[in-house]
Amino acid sequence: MLILAFDTTSEVGGVGIFRDDECLARVANDGPAKRYSVSLFHMVDQAIEQAKVRHGVPVQGLADVGLLAVATGPGSFTGIRVGLAAAQGWAKAFGLPVRGVSVLEALVDAAQIRTDWATSILDARRGEFFVGLFRRQPEGDSPYQPSYLPAAEGWVLKPAELGPFLTSHLPEGVVATCVVRGHDRAALALREDLSSSFPWQAVSGTLVESVARLGFRDYRTGRQQAAGDLDAYYIRRSDAEMNWKE
């Protein structure tokens, strides 16, 4: 199956085309997240051309794709909206199945960690951080079952709250690998404030491969979504919502 995966939730996003688990083309974003309304479509065209030229894949356009996998956030408000709107429009126009993938989950998947618990951390600006907590699942018969599942919905925490949060949410004596993005200086700086007992791992580059892998996994297990069911994973409400008054 051909999968078009894209992440517009941050400036370190991009587009990839995959054949099941094989990467056929990957195009990294090279501008700010607010430009995805233009750059996303150029990146998709580039990825399709790469897949044709480098691998001889008979794909002429989006109608030849079998699945859309889109990052739903958290991240840039504008970037998330652009990605979701594109996924919904293409899914409806070409009759394609679609699956939304949390950036927090994609980050844990990309890290390929070994501990039973993981916490993904992203800079949420304003001195706060998006935090997700995940637990490894027992291996089963299907290769498409999730390796990690969220222990709960995501949180927005201040730096001083992260240590107590992990202590209170993890079983006694258990540690979680803290996973951050390699370019996220604010999240990386948190390491100095946490106990040295927490292992850390930084993931460099885009997350489109993990977005594709998780989207394909959910498709194989029957958990794809209707286009109209795609929703942004903001965790923290936007300024427009918080300041709106009746």
Steps between C-alpha positions, in 0.01 A plus 500: 500500500621850418482739794529878487608625843545864594574706808425873499495547878841669524769647279682163517229327301476351156343249264577137425374227272525144626422155364386327816809547723738592218583868450483593131537877532544756774496878470586710805347841558743790475289793616280619787187308596278789396594442132360148476192632322730537200799273565303184585370465145847554351647236732233249401578557132873457569443179697287351222766587243773345717302178539457475121857585402691315772283193540291484183180510702199548268354788695380799304318684774300474819240274338764223495566519875339235722508675839550849642677529837508848653653637820224656711707687759575637744699780341447803281133601496518613136711206389265246654198658334669497160594133530156391614321704235721349229444145630124549516484657156712233332320217678163623381613593149674170426308266731809420707515353851670726751654472844606774741808441714601683817844662489557385858442139398706536180788636707502193725477270197794673331720468809487117498557491875529193726344607829144396583391860542568812295412865529515725194568868559452791258549873547153659523642853527394744776728311739292182472541154348276244336544164674378154406538184709514159331528140615644210302250233404568124524599343171216319330442296189449794265797707381262794461405538864623820669829483689397782733160630598426833673445467872265799487433815301785748456584775745640853494751544782745758627862387552464478879197273459666236284695317771203473742279400208719206408539394861124501556401330173761225482486182709743500792853418395424536129678747273392635164724601213453869429480548123551842341570633153861577417429859398283574807746692717244586765404134551863389498579754773252330734742214551700706748193538723401133512646211692789327326306174538289594197669398174471748213489460126492767228346433158641695207330593175141461394246257642333409170631143507339438838182678390485262204579193709239577766240596241559176310485299823162647584377440147597133520319463831186672367541824694515747213275805516242666282626832367239688699620337822852640478560743784785719617689383807572837655500401872512872584222714362593774255507866601194559285302244698626618840429867427163450331204635697129468441 
